[in-house]
Amino acid sequence: MRALVQRVTGASVSVDGQVVGAIGPGLCVLVGVTHTDTPEVAVALAARVARLRCFDDEAGVMNRDLLDVGGEALVVSQFTLYGDTRRGRRPSWGHAAPPEVAAPLVERFVEALVEVGVPTRTGRFGARMAVSLTNDGPVTLLLER
């Protein structure tokens, strides 16, 4: 499982021109699932995201996490995080889990964030989504489990 995490001052996701999820300051989390992922992996990755120290403390050092700053999370499923671009000009999607495997794991990831106290909004799995965000820093990190 992969999570591309962006620290944001705000973010939203729309489907067919309608906003389906929006947050203020926090993290925009793009989540990809591969074939070997499990619910336990989803929970562990969510814990890492919630406790990722990517917010500044009083000294301007990244020592605070999402829970420390009272931030929110916007979780957007993104199978393209498992696109393989090592050969040719078109990505291969062979490492991305099929929707029937990925959807419940993304949902478990979201549930795990909520369980640890992170206010969380989502996109719509499988939909063509438009994500808007203001990257703060910019800070963008890739996490894998």
C-alpha positions as CSV (number, residue, x, y, z in Angstrom):
1,M,0.0,0.0,0.0
2,R,1.2,3.5,-0.9
3,A,0.2,6.9,0.4
4,L,1.3,10.1,-1.3
5,V,0.8,12.6,1.4
6,Q,0.7,16.4,0.8
7,R,0.5,18.9,3.6
8,V,-2.2,21.4,2.6
9,T,-3.9,24.5,3.8
10,G,-7.0,23.2,2.2
11,A,-8.1,20.6,-0.3
12,S,-11.3,19.3,-2.1
13,V,-12.3,16.5,-4.4
14,S,-15.2,16.8,-6.9
15,V,-17.1,14.3,-9.0
16,D,-19.1,15.5,-12.0
17,G,-18.6,19.1,-10.8
18,Q,-19.9,18.5,-7.3
19,V,-17.7,18.6,-4.3
20,V,-17.8,15.3,-2.5
21,G,-15.1,15.9,0.1
22,A,-13.3,19.0,1.4
23,I,-10.9,19.8,4.3
24,G,-9.1,22.8,5.8
25,P,-5.5,22.5,7.0
26,G,-4.2,19.0,7.1
27,L,-3.1,16.3,4.7
28,C,-4.3,15.3,1.3
29,V,-3.6,11.6,1.0
30,L,-3.6,9.7,-2.3
31,V,-3.8,6.0,-1.6
32,G,-2.8,3.1,-3.9
33,V,-3.3,-0.6,-3.2
34,T,-1.4,-3.6,-4.5
35,H,-2.3,-7.3,-4.6
36,T,-0.5,-8.3,-1.4
37,D,-2.1,-5.6,0.8
38,T,-4.3,-6.6,3.8
39,P,-6.6,-4.8,6.3
40,E,-3.7,-4.9,8.7
41,V,-1.5,-3.1,6.2
42,A,-4.2,-0.4,5.8
43,V,-4.4,0.1,9.5
44,A,-0.6,0.3,9.9
45,L,-0.3,2.8,7.1
46,A,-3.2,5.0,8.5
47,A,-1.3,5.1,11.8
48,R,1.8,6.2,10.1
49,V,-0.1,9.0,8.3
50,A,-1.8,10.2,11.5
51,R,1.6,10.3,13.3
52,L,3.8,11.6,10.4
53,R,5.7,14.5,11.8
54,C,5.4,16.9,8.9
55,F,4.0,20.0,10.6
56,D,6.1,22.7,12.1
57,D,6.5,23.3,15.8
58,E,7.1,26.7,17.4
59,A,10.8,26.6,16.2
60,G,9.8,25.9,12.6
61,V,11.0,22.3,12.8
62,M,8.7,19.5,11.5
63,N,8.0,17.9,14.8
64,R,4.2,17.9,15.0
65,D,1.8,15.4,13.5
66,L,-1.7,15.6,12.2
67,L,-3.2,14.8,15.6
68,D,-1.0,17.4,17.3
69,V,-2.2,20.2,15.0
70,G,-5.8,19.1,14.9
71,G,-5.7,18.7,11.1
72,E,-8.0,16.9,8.8
73,A,-7.4,14.3,6.1
74,L,-8.7,14.1,2.6
75,V,-8.3,10.5,1.3
76,V,-8.5,9.9,-2.5
77,S,-8.0,6.4,-3.9
78,Q,-5.5,6.4,-6.7
79,F,-4.5,3.2,-8.5
80,T,-2.0,5.1,-10.6
81,L,0.4,5.1,-7.7
82,Y,1.2,1.6,-8.7
83,G,1.7,2.5,-12.4
84,D,4.9,0.9,-13.7
85,T,6.7,3.3,-16.1
86,R,10.1,1.5,-16.4
87,R,9.4,0.3,-19.9
88,G,7.8,2.0,-22.9
89,R,5.7,5.1,-22.9
90,R,2.5,3.8,-21.4
91,P,2.3,2.8,-17.8
92,S,1.5,-0.7,-16.8
93,W,-1.2,-1.2,-14.1
94,G,-0.3,-4.8,-13.3
95,H,0.8,-4.0,-9.7
96,A,-2.4,-2.2,-8.8
97,A,-5.0,-4.3,-7.0
98,P,-8.3,-4.7,-8.8
99,P,-11.3,-2.6,-7.6
100,E,-12.9,-5.5,-5.6
101,V,-9.7,-5.8,-3.6
102,A,-8.7,-2.2,-3.4
103,A,-12.0,-0.6,-2.4
104,P,-12.4,-2.3,1.0
105,L,-8.8,-1.6,1.8
106,V,-9.1,2.1,1.1
107,E,-12.2,2.1,3.2
108,R,-10.4,0.3,6.0
109,F,-7.6,2.9,5.8
110,V,-10.2,5.7,6.1
111,E,-11.8,3.9,9.1
112,A,-8.5,3.6,10.8
113,L,-7.8,7.3,10.5
114,V,-11.2,8.1,12.0
115,E,-10.6,5.6,14.8
116,V,-7.4,7.4,15.9
117,G,-9.3,10.8,15.9
118,V,-8.5,12.3,12.5
119,P,-11.5,14.1,10.9
120,T,-11.5,12.5,7.4
121,R,-13.2,13.1,4.1
122,T,-13.0,11.1,1.0
123,G,-13.4,11.1,-2.8
124,R,-15.5,8.5,-4.5
125,F,-13.8,5.2,-5.3
126,G,-13.6,4.4,-9.0
127,A,-15.0,7.8,-10.1
128,R,-13.2,10.3,-12.3
129,M,-12.3,12.9,-9.7
130,A,-10.9,16.4,-9.8
131,V,-8.6,17.1,-6.8
132,S,-7.9,20.7,-5.8
133,L,-5.4,21.6,-3.1
134,T,-3.0,24.2,-1.9
135,N,0.2,22.4,-1.0
136,D,1.7,24.0,2.2
137,G,5.5,24.2,2.1
138,P,5.4,22.5,-0.3
139,V,5.6,19.2,1.6
140,T,5.0,16.0,-0.3
141,L,6.0,12.6,1.1
142,L,5.6,9.0,-0.2
143,L,4.8,6.3,2.4
144,E,4.8,2.6,1.8
145,R,3.9,-0.4,3.9
